[in-house]
């Protein structure tokens, strides 16, 4: 399905953030995950959103 889509702009929430309470569960992707995600649909433009995270999150 992803190969059939034409994506002009992809907004990716990055940081690989997690909550200490939930352990290793990530709520957003890291840069490595993002490069895997955009390979198949290959958007014309990719924008990283919220890269630094938010104080209650812990970056790993």
Secondary structure, DSSP 8 states (H G I E B T S, - for coil): -GGG---SEEEEEBS-EE-GGGTT--SSB-HHHHHHHHHHH--SEEEEESTT--TTSEE-
